[in-house]
Amino acid sequence: MFLDNQSSFSSSPTPHPIPTANHVTTTNDIFDDIFSASPPRPSRLPLDSETNTTESLDNAHLQERSDIQRLQSQHSTAGYREGITSSKGTFMQEGFDEGYMLGAELGMRGGWIIGVLEGVARGGQGVDQVKILLKEARQELSIKSLYAPEYFGQDGIWTYNVGEKTEGQAEEDEELDFRKVAAAHPVIGKWMGVVAALAKDAGLDLERMKDKDEEAGD
C-alpha cells in the first residue's frame, strides 16, 4: 500500500498575505487621526503673557500686604479702645465710691491714661521704659493718690487752681463742672503730657481712641 504524497501531513503551510501599501497607509491614517485630534501644547507661555501674569501676581501681593496693614491698624486701635474702656470702668467705679461724680470723672481720666500706657507697652516700642511709666502711673493715678491732702481739703473741695473768675460773670456761670475740675488736676495734667509724647513717638492718634462724646484731654 502506498502513501499519498499529497497527504495533509506533508503539505506546506499556506503563507499569510503580505500587507499592501494601501493597508499600511490606512493604519497610519487611523493613528494620525487619533493623535492629531488634540491641539498641540505650547512648551511655554508667550513672553507677553508671562509678563502680564507676573504683574498681576505682584499687584495681588501688594494689595494683600496693604489689606494686612489696614487690618493690623484697625485691630491695634480696637485693642487700645478695649483696654481703655476696661481701665476707665474700673477707675470710674473706684472714683465714684470715693467722691461721687467728681471722683468718677477723675477715675475715668486716670483709667484712660492707664489704658493708653498698657496699649503702648504691648505695642513693642520701648517696652521696658513704658512698663516703668505704667507702674508709676498706676500709683499716682489711683483714687487715693488723686484725693491726697495736697489736692483736696477735708471738706472735699479741691485746693488746686481750676480757672480764674472774670468780672461780671453770672453766679451760675461761675460754677465749674466736674470735667474741668478733673482736667485741671495736676497729676492728670502731668500724665496727659506723658501719654501725648509717647503717642507721638509711637505714631498713635489719640483722638481715635477717645470716645465720641468725651474729650479726655481737655
Contacts in CASP RR format, 6 or more apart in sequence:
PFRMAT RR
TARGET T0000
AUTHOR 0000-0000-0000
METHOD contacts of the structure
MODEL  1
MFLDNQSSFSSSPTPHPIPTANHVTTTNDIFDDIFSASPPRPSRLPLDSE
TNTTESLDNAHLQERSDIQRLQSQHSTAGYREGITSSKGTFMQEGFDEGY
MLGAELGMRGGWIIGVLEGVARGGQGVDQVKILLKEARQELSIKSLYAPE
YFGQDGIWTYNVGEKTEGQAEEDEELDFRKVAAAHPVIGKWMGVVAALAK
DAGLDLERMKDKDEEAGD
44 50 0 8 1.000
45 53 0 8 1.000
76 123 0 8 1.000
77 208 0 8 1.000
77 209 0 8 1.000
79 119 0 8 1.000
80 115 0 8 1.000
80 116 0 8 1.000
80 119 0 8 1.000
80 204 0 8 1.000
80 209 0 8 1.000
81 209 0 8 1.000
83 115 0 8 1.000
83 118 0 8 1.000
83 119 0 8 1.000
84 111 0 8 1.000
84 112 0 8 1.000
84 115 0 8 1.000
84 116 0 8 1.000
84 209 0 8 1.000
86 115 0 8 1.000
87 110 0 8 1.000
87 111 0 8 1.000
87 112 0 8 1.000
87 114 0 8 1.000
87 115 0 8 1.000
87 118 0 8 1.000
88 107 0 8 1.000
88 108 0 8 1.000
88 110 0 8 1.000
88 111 0 8 1.000
88 112 0 8 1.000
88 115 0 8 1.000
89 108 0 8 1.000
89 111 0 8 1.000
90 111 0 8 1.000
91 107 0 8 1.000
91 108 0 8 1.000
91 110 0 8 1.000
91 111 0 8 1.000
91 114 0 8 1.000
91 141 0 8 1.000
91 143 0 8 1.000
92 104 0 8 1.000
92 107 0 8 1.000
92 108 0 8 1.000
92 111 0 8 1.000
93 104 0 8 1.000
94 107 0 8 1.000
94 142 0 8 1.000
94 143 0 8 1.000
95 103 0 8 1.000
95 104 0 8 1.000
95 106 0 8 1.000
95 107 0 8 1.000
95 143 0 8 1.000
96 103 0 8 1.000
96 104 0 8 1.000
97 143 0 8 1.000
98 143 0 8 1.000
98 144 0 8 1.000
98 147 0 8 1.000
99 147 0 8 1.000
101 178 0 8 1.000
102 178 0 8 1.000
102 181 0 8 1.000
102 182 0 8 1.000
103 143 0 8 1.000
103 146 0 8 1.000
103 147 0 8 1.000
103 178 0 8 1.000
103 182 0 8 1.000
105 178 0 8 1.000
105 179 0 8 1.000
105 181 0 8 1.000
105 182 0 8 1.000
106 143 0 8 1.000
106 146 0 8 1.000
106 147 0 8 1.000
106 182 0 8 1.000
106 185 0 8 1.000
106 188 0 8 1.000
107 141 0 8 1.000
107 143 0 8 1.000
107 146 0 8 1.000
107 182 0 8 1.000
108 182 0 8 1.000
108 214 0 8 1.000
108 216 0 8 1.000
109 182 0 8 1.000
109 183 0 8 1.000
109 185 0 8 1.000
109 188 0 8 1.000
109 192 0 8 1.000
109 216 0 8 1.000
109 217 0 8 1.000
110 141 0 8 1.000
110 146 0 8 1.000
110 188 0 8 1.000
110 191 0 8 1.000
111 141 0 8 1.000
112 210 0 8 1.000
112 216 0 8 1.000
113 137 0 8 1.000
113 141 0 8 1.000
113 188 0 8 1.000
113 191 0 8 1.000
113 192 0 8 1.000
113 194 0 8 1.000
113 195 0 8 1.000
113 216 0 8 1.000
114 134 0 8 1.000
114 137 0 8 1.000
114 138 0 8 1.000
114 141 0 8 1.000
116 195 0 8 1.000
116 198 0 8 1.000
116 199 0 8 1.000
116 204 0 8 1.000
116 206 0 8 1.000
116 209 0 8 1.000
117 130 0 8 1.000
117 133 0 8 1.000
117 134 0 8 1.000
117 137 0 8 1.000
117 195 0 8 1.000
117 198 0 8 1.000
118 134 0 8 1.000
120 130 0 8 1.000
120 198 0 8 1.000
120 199 0 8 1.000
120 202 0 8 1.000
120 204 0 8 1.000
121 127 0 8 1.000
121 130 0 8 1.000
121 131 0 8 1.000
121 134 0 8 1.000
123 202 0 8 1.000
125 201 0 8 1.000
125 202 0 8 1.000
130 198 0 8 1.000
133 194 0 8 1.000
133 198 0 8 1.000
137 191 0 8 1.000
137 194 0 8 1.000
139 145 0 8 1.000
140 187 0 8 1.000
140 190 0 8 1.000
140 191 0 8 1.000
141 187 0 8 1.000
141 188 0 8 1.000
141 191 0 8 1.000
145 187 0 8 1.000
146 185 0 8 1.000
146 187 0 8 1.000
146 188 0 8 1.000
150 159 0 8 1.000
151 158 0 8 1.000
151 159 0 8 1.000
151 160 0 8 1.000
151 185 0 8 1.000
151 186 0 8 1.000
151 187 0 8 1.000
152 158 0 8 1.000
152 159 0 8 1.000
153 159 0 8 1.000
158 181 0 8 1.000
158 184 0 8 1.000
158 185 0 8 1.000
160 184 0 8 1.000
160 185 0 8 1.000
160 186 0 8 1.000
161 184 0 8 1.000
162 176 0 8 1.000
162 180 0 8 1.000
162 181 0 8 1.000
162 184 0 8 1.000
163 176 0 8 1.000
163 180 0 8 1.000
163 184 0 8 1.000
165 174 0 8 1.000
179 218 0 8 1.000
180 218 0 8 1.000
182 188 0 8 1.000
183 189 0 8 1.000
183 217 0 8 1.000
183 218 0 8 1.000
192 216 0 8 1.000
192 217 0 8 1.000
195 206 0 8 1.000
196 206 0 8 1.000
198 204 0 8 1.000
199 205 0 8 1.000
199 206 0 8 1.000
210 216 0 8 1.000
210 217 0 8 1.000
END
